[in-house]
């Protein structure tokens, strides 16, 4: 950047500033008090001139110092005194000598008129100087006080350490190439302008949380070699109407002074939401801020050389005027990485970690479908922390497997005490899920099943897709419905109808949501056809969603309910048939879970076949999965969720 010094620091230690300020205040107070001080003795040691002469004649005065306006000295009892001289009355020097008083004199040094003015005005100068300094500091810190309400909070990004470049961005090659073109335009505009091309005015980064939108922006800052301002969308909006618009104007004024430059607005949906779509009255402050942003990006005044880059994970709620060409010319999608991208991302993060020879990034990438860049960074960090906790010098594959389980399923709750009956019921519940996934066509391959409590679940059945997946067929969705009911039906077959518990609440919720989506969104019902019967329930701010779409009749809703029930009952029947026909396998798998607590997919198949699993430990430290990846976070099936809270993502 143009200036390597942090503008917020100003090159001075803030503790030194505070010390100077308080020292100045103290000196001003001392001078102020001194100026109004009487400058003399108190009433106890001040004598009247008559009393002074009486004390002299009585021999009680030991010494006296004569000044031009007063007399001061010491009595024979060693107390001091002071008395004023009478104008025009000569001193009784003979009387003083006759009574043995030691006499001395001192002439006062009179200061000039300018010195007198300086001494008396100095406290006021210091006080006004300190007040001016404080007001100036308030104005410098935009938004930190009343003087800075309308100032922009955008900060110029300077990275003296930890500089990020495009070499540190992996797994999102297409997005990186589009943004790298903007950087090249800033460095060599003639390369594009000679063919009539113009630099894009704005680029909108769209992607799920954790996919690397902010990392891309930091890489642009590291590569561009031009001033880079960063601000969050929430920094514009205040409770006072007009403040946000003022901050937008101030931000663009700063950008014009430093053009060509890049302005990065993170989470732009905080200020760029669809206008007039609120529940009730609109937010005047937010809408005025958005209007000012629209004008500054593409209004009458051209802001040449200013490129706006914004990031959001909610592009559907943004105002259409904000997305049109001329404002955001490009929408750069930052997707979750595929297996190749995950391997590259792992290579980037593993450079900072000492690895054991058995660590294979490709194997870890195959076993982490649906992980974003932030998830993979967290995975590598967790593995390093686990290795450090164990006192190891290198991070091995075992730590990566343990870290993956922790990230995807939660930490093991080793302190949780379960009774034998609860542990046995959990084993049959998870064995039911696992057995259905092994016998029903369309289920993802079984990766791991455990009865060790993790996160909010007492047990987990973990299935991983065998490839990167971007859509699901009806067969696969029906298989997932059957998988969801495997645990409840297994408990019902073993313990009876009256012994059912609340452990299947999350299974029922997942199955109901999926069946409803199949009927109302995906057109997977012959009776209802290829029609969509509900709007996106997440977009309540757009004013389009209601609890029940009024355009759908009551008769149609009855058909919808009946179709959802039909899919659920078919799934229950499929799971019941599998478990009834393979009851012996259910007992074998539940027994193996009670013995080993955690089984891999291959070990579960060996247990069902009655073969020796071939390991002596009872904790279930599994080798790396040999799956080939997937596209979404694998579905786990919690045995129980305490307190009836929502299931974790991917659970």
N, C-alpha and C positions, 0 to 999 in steps of 0.2 A: 504494500500500500504506500501511499504518499508519505505517511508519517508513522514511524514505528513506535512512537511514544503513545501510551494510553491517554487519550484526551481527557478521560475522567480523573486521571491522577494529576495532570498538570506539572509533573516533574518534581513535586514537593511532597514530603512525607506529611500525611494528614495530622499525625501526632504533633509534629513541629508547628503546624498551623495553629492547632488548638492551644499549644503552649504560649505562642506569641499573643494570641487573642486574650487569654486569661491574664497574662502578664501586663498587657496594655490596660485592661480593665482595672487591675489592682493599682497600677501606677496612677491612673486617672482618679481613682477614689482617694488615694493618699494625698495627691495634690489638691483635690477638691476640699478635703477636710482641713488640710493645712491652711488653705487660703482663707477659710472662715474661722480658723482657730483664733482664740484671743491672743495666743503667742506668749503668754506670761504665766505668772504664778496663780495659784488658786486663792480663794478668800482667806484660807487659814494662814498663809504666810505673807499677806499684804497688810502693811501698816499705813495709817494716816501720817501725814507729815508731822502733826503735833505729837502723836504717840512716839514717832521716831525720835524727835528731839528730847522727849521725856526719858526715853530709854538711854539716850546718849548721856544725859546729865546724871542718870542713876548708875552709869558705868556698866550697862548691860549689853552694849554693842561692842563686838570684838573687831570687826573689820567692815569696810564699806567700799563699794566700787561706784565711782561717779560716772554716769553717762549723761548724754545731752538732755534726755527727757525723763530719766528716772534714776533712782538710787537702789542698789541691791547689795546685800552683804550677809553677815552671819552674826548671830547673837552669842553671848557667852555660854548659853546652854546648847550650842551647836545647831540651833535651828536657823533656817534661812529666812530672809525677809525681803520685801520689795516695797518701795514707795515712790510715788511720782514727785518730781520737782515742781515747785511753785513758780509760775512764770514771773520773771522780774525780781525774784527774791534771791539775794546772794547766799551762797552756802556758808554756814558758820564754821569755817575752817579752824579758827582758834579754839572753838568749843570742842571740836572733834579731837584736836591735838591735846588739849588740856585733860580730856577724859581717856587718853590712851587708845584712841581708835585708829587702827591702821587704815590709811586712806590710799586708794589707787584710782586710776581713771582709764577710760576706753572711749575711743572715738568711733562712731558707727560709720560704716562704708555705705554711702547712699548710691543705689543703682539709678541708672538713667531712666528716662520715660519709656524707652523701648523695652528695656529689661523688665520694668514693672508691668507693662502690657503683656509681655510674653509669659511671665510667671502666672499672671491672673487668667490669661486665655488658654494656657496649655491644657488644663483639664477638659475644657469644652471642646478643644480641637481633637483630643484623644477620643472623647465620647462620640463625637460626630464621625470621626474616621472609622471607629469600630462599627457603628451603625451602617455606614456606607458599604463597608466590606461585607457585612452579613447580607444586606439587600442584594449586592452584586452576586454573591454566591447563590442566593435563591433564584436569581434570574438565570444563572448559568445552568443550574440543574433543572432542566425542563420538566414541568409537572410536579416538582417536589414541593412547591408552595404556591401561594396565591399569585405570585408574579409569573409563574411558569405554566399556568393552566393551558394556555393556547400553544405552547411550544411542543414540537415533535419529540417523541421519545426514541426516534430512530438513532441507532448507534453505528458508527463506522467500525467495521470488523477489522481488527488487526490481530494476526496470529503469529506472534514471534516464536511460539513453541506449539507443537502439535499441529502444524500446518497440514491441511487435507488437500489432496489433488485428485485428479481423475484416476490415478494409479491405485488409490485407496478405495475406489468404488468398483464393485464387482457384482455380477449376477443380473444387472439391469442394463445390458449393452445398448439396447435401442434408445432408452431414455438418455443415457450418457452421450450417445452420438448426437442427438438433437440439441442438447445443451452445449456440447462442445462446439457445435457450429456457431452458436451465439458468441462464445469466447473468441473463436477465430475471426468473427466479424469485427469484434471490438479491437483485435490486434491488427487486422489488415482489412479495413472496410473496402479498399479498392478492388480486392479480389472478387467481391460480389457485386459492387456497384457498377463495374464496367459493363455488366450484362443487364443493367437495369434493376437489379435486386435491391431491396431495402431491408434494413435491419428490423427484425421483429420488435414490436413495441412491448410485448408481454408474453410470458409463458406460464401456464398454469400446470403445476405438478399435481397429479391426481393419483391416489393410491391408498391402500389400507394402512392403518397405523403400523409403524415399524418397518416399512419397506424401503426407507432410505431417502425420503424427500428432502429433509433438512441436511442430510449428509451430502446430497447432490449440490445443494445450495452452497455449502461450505467448500466443496470442491471447485465450484465456479469462482468463489472468492479467492481460492488459492491459485487458480490458473489464470484469471482474467488480467491481473496486473492493473486494475482500475479500482477506484473507491467502491466499496461494497457496504451499503447500509442495510441493516437488518432490524425488523420490528415485528411485533405480533399484532394480529388483528384486534385483540382485546385492548391493546394500548391506546387505541383511538377513542374508544367509547367511554364517556364519563356520565355522571348523573345530571350534569348541566348541559342543556341544549346549546349546540353551537361549538362546544369545546372540541369535539372530534373533527369537525370540518376545519377548524382553525389549525389543528395539528396536521391534517392532511396538507393544507396549504404550506405550512412551515416545512414539512418534510420535502415537498417538491422544490421549495426555494433552496433548501440545503443541497438537494440533488443537482439543481441547475448550476449552482456555484462550483460543483465538483464534476460536471459532465465532461467526458462520458463516464457514466457510472451505472451500477446495478443496485436496485432496491429490492430487497427480499421481504415479503410479507408472509409470515407463517400463520397458519390457521385463519385464512382470510374469510372463512364462513362466519366468523364471529362478527364481522362488520358487513359482509356482502350478501346477507340473506335476501331472499325474495321480498321485494317491497310490497306492503299492503297485505301480507299473508299471515300476520300475527293473529292470535286468538284474542279478539276484542280490538281495542284501539292499538294503532301502530306505534312503534317506538320512534318518536320524532328525532331524538338524538342520533340513533343508529341510521335512520333513513337520510338525515341531512349529511351525515358522514359519508354514506355511500354515494349520495348525489355529488358531493364535492370530489370524491375519488374518481367518479365517472368523468367529471368535467376535466380534472387534471390529466387523466390518462389520454383522453381524446376529445379535447374541446377546441375553442377558437385559437387558443395559444398552443403552439406546437412545442412540445418538450423534447427537443432533439437530443439524442445521445443518452436518454434515460431509459433503461430497460427494467420493466417490472417483472419480477419472478415471484409467484405466489404458490402456496402449498395448501392443500385441503384433502380430507378424506370424505367430504360430503359435497361433491360437485352438483348433486341433484337439488340442493337447497339454494344455490347461488342465483342471483338475479340474472335473467337473460341478457340484459343490457351490459352486464359485466363480462359476459363470455363472447360477445360478438367480435369478429375480426376488427382490428384497429385498436382494440384494448388488449385482450388476450388473443393474439394471433395463433397461438399454439396451445393445445392441451396435450401435455406429455404424460402418458400413463406410466406409472411406476408399479408394476405388478409384483406379486410374490414370485420368487425365483423358482425355476424348475430344477431338476436334479443337477444339471450342468452349472446353473447359477449358484446353487447351494454349495457345490464343491469349490467354486471360485471364491465365494464369500468366506468359507471355512479356511481356505488357504491364506486369505488376507489376515484373518484374526489369529490364525495359528502361528504366524510369524513372530508374535510377541511371547509365545509360550514354548518352553523347552519340552519337546515331545519324545516319547519313547518310540523305539523302532516299530512297534506293532500298531501304531496309530495310522489309520487309512482314512483320509478325508472322503474318498468315494463311498466307502462303506457307511460312514456317518451320514453323508448326504442321502443315501438310499433310505436310511432309517428315520429321516426327519421330513416327511412330506408335509407341505403346508407351512413350514417354518418361514418366517420373514427374516430379513437381514438382522433386525434387532434380536429376534429369538435365537439365531445362530450365534450372535455375539454373546448373548447371555449364556448359551450352552457352553461355549469355550471358557468363559469366565467361571462358571460353576464347576467345570471339570478342574480348572486350575486351583480353585479354592479347596475342592475335595482332596486333591493331591497334596496340597500344602498342609491340610488338616491331618493327613495320614503321615506326614513327615517325609514324603517322597521328594526326590530331586527332579524327576521327570513325570510328565502327565501321560498316563498309559490309556489304553483302550477301555479298560475297566472303569476308569473315572469318567470317560465320555459316556459310557452306557448308563452309569449311575446318575450322571448329570442329566441325561436325556429323560430318564424316568422321572426325575425330580421336577424338571421343567414341564413335562407333559401331563403327569399324573399327580404331582404334588409330593411333598416330603413324607417319608415314612413316619407314622405316629407310633414310635416304639414304646412310648410311655403309656399308651392306651391299653387298658386291661379289659379283655373280653372273656366272658364265661365260655365254657366248652360248648354249651348249647348254641350260643351266638356264633361262635367260630364255625361250628358244624353247619348251621343254617347258611352262613355266608359262603361256605365251601360249596354247598349244593346250588346256591343261587348263581355263583360265578361259573360253576361247572355246567349249569343249564345254558347260560349264554354261550360258553365255549363250544358245547356240543352242537348247538343249533348252527353256529357259524361254520362248523366242520362238515355238516351234512346238508345244508340248504344251499342250492346253487345260486350264485350271485352275491354271496357274502364275501367281504374282504378276507384275505388269509389271516388266520389267527397268529398274532405275534407273541402275546404274553397274557397270562392270567394269574392273578395274585389275590390272596385273601389278607395280605398285610394292609392295614388301614393307611390310606394316602390322602392327604388333603382333607376333603369333606366326605370321602367315600370309605366305607368299611372294606370294600373289595373292588377290583377293577378287572374287566376283560377288555383287552386291547387288540384291535384289529387294524392292520395296515394295508392300504391298497397296494397292488403289485406293480403299479405304474403311475405316471403322472395322469391325473384324471381331471377333465374340465367339464364333464356332464355326467348324469346318472340316468340309466335306463329304468323302465318300470319294473323290470325283473330285479334289479339291484335295490330299488326302493322297497319293494315288497319283501325282499330278503332282510333288509334292515328292520322292517316292522316285525318280522318273525323273530329276529335276533333280540329285539327289545323285550319281548315277552318270554324269552327262554328262562330267565331267572325266576320270575313269578310262578310259571307253570311247574318248574322243577320243585320249588318249595311246596306247591299244592299237591304234587304227586307223592312227595315224601311225607309231609306232615299233615295233609288234609286241609279242607277248606277253612276250618275254624282257626287254624294256626297262622293264617296270612298276617303279615305285618306291613309297616309303612315303608319298607326298604325299596319297593318298586315305584315309588312316586316319580322319580326322575325318568325311569323307563317309560311310564305311562305318558308323561308330559312330552317326551321326545316323539313317541309313536303318534300321539294325537296331533301334534304340530305337523309332522310329516304327512299324515293322512289328509289333513285339512289342506295342506299345500298341494298335494297331488290332485285333489278334487277341484279346488277353487282357483289354482294358479297354473298348473301344468297341463290341464286338459286330459287327465288320465282316467276319466269316467265316461263310459259309453252313454249313459243316460243324460249327462249334462253337456257332452260334446266339448269342442275346443273353444271354450269361452272362459274369460277371466271374470270371476265373481267378486273380487275384492281388490281395492287399491292397496298400495304399499302402506301398511299400518305404521311404519316408522315415520312417515312424513306428515305428522300432524300439523307442523308449522305452515305447510302449504295450503291448508284450508280445504283439502280435497278428501280427507279421510274422516269417516264417521264410524261409530260402533257397528252399524249395519247399513250397508249400501241401500238407500231408499229406492234405487231403480230395480232391485231384485225383489220379486214378490214373495209372499209367505209360502206359497206352494213350492217355489224353487228352493227356498231355504229348507223346507222339509225334505226335499229330494237330496239336497247337499248333506243334511244330517244323516240321512239313511245311507248314502254312499260312504261317508266317513265311517259309520258303524260297520258297514259291510267289509271295508278294507281291514279294519281292526279285527273283526271276527275271523276273517280269512287268515290273518297273520297268527292269531291265537291258535287256530286249528292246525296250521302248518307246524308251529312250534310244539304243540301237544302231540302230534303224530310222530315227530322226530324223537321226542323224549320218551314216549310210551314204547316205541319200537326199539329203542336203544337204552332201556333202563339199566341194564348191566353196565354199559359203558359209563352211564351217569354215576353209578356207585364207584366204579374204578377211578374216574377222574376226580370225584370229590375226595376219595381216600388219599389219592396222590397229593392233592392240595393240602389236606390236613397234615400230611407228613412233611412235604417240602415247602409249603406256603406259596411258592412262586414257581411257575412252569412256563417254559417257552412253548411256542406252537409245536415244534418238533417233539419236545418232551411230553406235551399233552397227548400227541398221537401215540407215542410209545406207551404211556400209561393206559390209554384206552385198549391198546393191543395186548396188555398184560406183560410187556417186556420191561427189562431193567432200564431205568433212566440213565444210570451210569455216572452218577456223581455222588460224592460223599457228604457234601455240605448240605445244610438244610435252609439256606437263605435264598437260594435261587439266583446266583450270579450268572446271568446268561451271556453266551457269546453274542457278538454283533448280529443283528438281523440281516438276512440275505435277501430282503425285498428290494425291488427296483425303483422305489419312490412312489410318490402320490402327489395330489394337488391340494388336499385339504387336511386340516388337523384331524387326526384319527379320532373316531368316536370311542369313548370309554363308557362303561356302564356301571355307575356307582351302585354299590349295594344299598347304602343309606346316605342321606344328606341331613345332618343334624339341623334342628331349628327350622326345617322346611324352607331353607334359603334357596336362591336360584342356583342352578348347576353352573359350574365353571365352563368357560368357553371350550368347546370340543368335548365336553363330557356328556 
